[in-house]
Amino acid sequence: MTWSIIVRDPARNLFAIAVATRFFAVGALVPHASPVGAVATQALVNPTYGPRGLRLLAEGVAPETAVATLVGVDAGRETRQLHLMDREGRSARWTGRDCVDWCGHLAAPDVSLAGNMLAGPEVLDATLATWLARADLPLVPRLLAAMRAGEAAGGDKRGKQSAAILVQGAEPFPRLSIRVDDHAEPLDELERLYRVAKERYLPFSAAFPKSERDPGLFDRARIEAMVAEAAGEVEL
């Protein structure tokens, strides 16, 4: 199942993952991120790759070594697909030989893609080409545009069901995590959820504590003023 894209925004110290599939609740299983990197685990998914991969990246393990370590101890590795990226933007990928065609992966600076059960290689080609071409867009709309291009190129050959976007900054919690678990048009619904997040959640999240020694902003009047001033214009 699935195609996904991992990107890094070095100017803002952000990682992001977008994923779509004909499977239930892809956002619960595939995307994983922390301040040290991002991991997407898919195909006959091994969800333990996410936390274990992030732990390896936090220890300073190189992406190629992290991938080799994860798949090397997994008897089911030939049915798995995995890609990850570290804080330097270095990435590595694995597509097992028993993943369902079409399956494969691509990479460019600060971007990694992988997919299986796809209509063909053009799905990843279109996703990557649109990501690279739409640098004029903010991060999340750019990811949505890239995924829509992949869908237009055929996407998951079984159809559509779920999608997710995860954005991670330097904080120990996601900057944004939105999921569509079961929908006839998951990318449309994901875009709607992003519009809703812009109305209140994103400006409100600027008040969150960033660490145990940072209390954040807890003056309700100031928070409400921030939300009103943003007027739905905050972007990621």
Secondary structure, DSSP 8 states (H G I E B T S, - for coil): --EEEEEEETTTTEEEEEEEESSTTGGGTSEEEETTEEEEEEES--TTHHHHHHHHHHTT--HHHHHHHHHHT-TTGGGEEEEEEETTS-EEEEE-TTS-SS-EEEEETTEEEEESSBS-THHHHHHHHHHHHTTTS-HHHHHHHHHHHHHHTT-BTT---EEEEEEE-SSSSEEEEEEE-S-SSHHHHHHHHHHHIIIIIHHHHTTS--BTTB-----HHHHHHHHHHHTT----
